[in-house]
Amino acid sequence: MFILRRITSRGQESNEVLGKSYDKIFSWQTEEENAKEFKALLEPMAHPDDIYGFVIFEKGSNYRPLYKKSDYFIMCSDGKTFERINFK
């Protein structure tokens, strides 16, 4: 079980259950398919300049934007950090 932990620039912390698997897509990925998917996810967002990527979960049916001013961690269900997601 994976959990997305977000810590905003104001120190607010939130956790969301991602489930058994997740995927990431970033603005700097150059493969044509990834670039198209990123653009499609970004299009309906209110502040697209603040977003550098997305975490996709629930077999692609749900996603969360990754904002430049927040820190993100993928956590295991036991509370240990599995991965830190950084803006490049």
C-alpha positions in Angstrom: 0.0 0.0 0.0 1.4 3.4 -1.0 0.5 6.8 0.4 1.3 10.2 -1.2 2.4 12.7 1.4 2.3 16.4 0.5 3.9 19.1 2.6 3.0 22.6 1.3 5.3 25.7 1.6 3.1 26.8 4.5 3.8 23.5 6.4 0.4 22.0 5.9 0.6 18.2 5.6 -1.8 15.8 3.8 -1.7 12.1 3.0 -3.7 10.2 0.4 -3.8 6.5 -0.2 -2.6 5.6 -3.7 -3.2 1.8 -3.4 -0.9 -1.0 -4.5 0.7 0.9 -7.4 1.2 4.3 -8.9 2.9 6.0 -11.8 4.5 9.4 -12.3 4.7 11.7 -15.2 6.8 14.9 -15.4 7.0 17.9 -17.6 10.6 17.2 -18.5 9.9 13.7 -19.9 10.6 13.9 -23.6 8.9 10.8 -25.0 6.1 11.8 -27.2 3.5 9.7 -25.4 4.5 11.0 -22.0 4.4 14.6 -23.3 0.9 14.2 -24.7 -0.4 12.6 -21.5 1.2 15.4 -19.4 -0.4 18.1 -21.6 -3.8 16.3 -21.4 -3.7 16.2 -17.6 -2.4 19.8 -17.3 -5.0 21.4 -19.6 -8.0 21.5 -17.1 -5.8 22.7 -14.1 -6.3 26.2 -12.6 -2.6 27.1 -12.2 -0.7 25.1 -14.8 2.6 27.0 -14.4 2.8 25.8 -10.8 2.6 22.1 -11.8 5.6 20.0 -12.8 4.1 16.5 -12.8 1.4 14.1 -11.7 1.1 11.0 -9.7 -1.4 8.6 -11.3 -3.1 5.8 -9.4 -6.1 3.5 -9.2 -5.1 1.9 -12.5 -5.0 5.3 -14.2 -8.4 6.5 -13.1 -7.2 9.0 -10.6 -4.3 11.5 -10.4 -2.9 14.3 -8.3 -0.8 17.2 -9.5 2.6 17.9 -8.1 3.2 21.6 -7.3 6.6 23.3 -7.4 6.2 24.9 -4.0 5.3 21.6 -2.2 7.4 18.6 -1.1 6.2 15.1 -1.9 7.0 11.7 -0.5 5.7 8.2 -1.4 5.2 6.4 1.9 4.7 2.7 2.7 1.8 1.7 4.8 4.2 1.2 7.8 5.2 4.9 7.6 8.6 4.5 6.0 9.6 6.7 3.1 9.6 4.7 -0.1 10.5 7.6 -2.5 10.9 11.4 -2.4 9.6 13.2 -5.5 11.6 16.3 -6.4 11.1 19.1 -8.9 14.1 19.3 -11.3 
